[in-house]
Amino acid sequence: MERLRKVKYPGFSRDIVSFGLVKSVAFEDGVARVSLAIATNDPKVPKQLKDDVEAALRSLEGVRQAVVELSVQAARAPAAGPGPGGARMGAPKGILRSVAIASGKGGVGKSTFAVNLACALAQVLSARGRPGRVGLMDIDIYGPSVPLMIGLHGRPEVEGEGPASVLVPMERHGVKVMSMGFLVDENTPVVWRGPMVMKTVQQFVQNVKWGELDVLLVDLPPGTGDAQLSLVQTLPLDGAVIVTTPQLAATQVALKGGLMFQKVNVPLLGVAENMSHFVDPSGQKHLLFGSGGGIATAERLGTVLLGQVPLIPAIREGGDRGMPIAVGEPESHAAGVFRAIAEALLAALDRPGSRPL
């Protein structure tokens, strides 16, 4: 399996293991056997994959023969890189980029950050002549707070009937939103085991009519559990942003969250330091949670610090009334920080050969 992680899917920087294409492996009497299941319309891909896997396995000491079994199904859309009319393998057609917003632990303001970042992205893209091109998928299954923070209530519409039906995301502040909070009663706790969480993640990716999006942000629950792994297996992520607060108790766990994405070959686009500092009415800055945690985490993960979001009552107040500060007070310092992070994120996602964002 470690050797197979070095085999890239043709045309992608991701390996076949992180893409979930390896169904079984076995080794006996010098014979290595691998079973792959792929979906493609390109007749060249199966042969190239078979040759690459055989070459990788034969290079291992003790392997005298490599047997590769391929199960090939027609893909619903061409397995092309992001571009005009292009869709990536496993990604819903029309979604050009997908980014996970993650944290190692709870209580660092990840959902507040995700909502404001989504609104800031919508503002930046709208200024570029691309309105309505941002989505926010809230898969914080056990504590979905995005509906409250972005000011959405009610139930999403269902389009179609039976197995072909899809959910239509709700929209506010230029952001298309889907959340578990739309589908359960406000006072009903979600008490699910892993398989139910995995199924919900898959449905939010595959059975929601997202339409044409430049960026889909995915607000993950804290930790490195079922939801995170399900997302990686279901949606090819273009990257992840790690949210932390400055203190050691948060950064130690944030580091683990970042390392998880590295293990499954998801690029880390950067670290955001939330609740970085408090500025009192006199203008004096107070480092309530210490300092330097965000940049230290970024350096240890080999990525960049995207920005430092201040700890101010207006951010909390905006979330409580469904008017994120990025929208409610667009000229404020905090809103400027979110827009700067949005610009940095778009720059990191703008790859050579892809449609500019």
Summary of the structure (lengths in Angstrom):
residues: 357
radius of gyration: 21.4
end to end distance: 35.8
largest distance: 75.4
contacts: 1178
relative contact order: 0.14
helix: 34%
strand: 23%
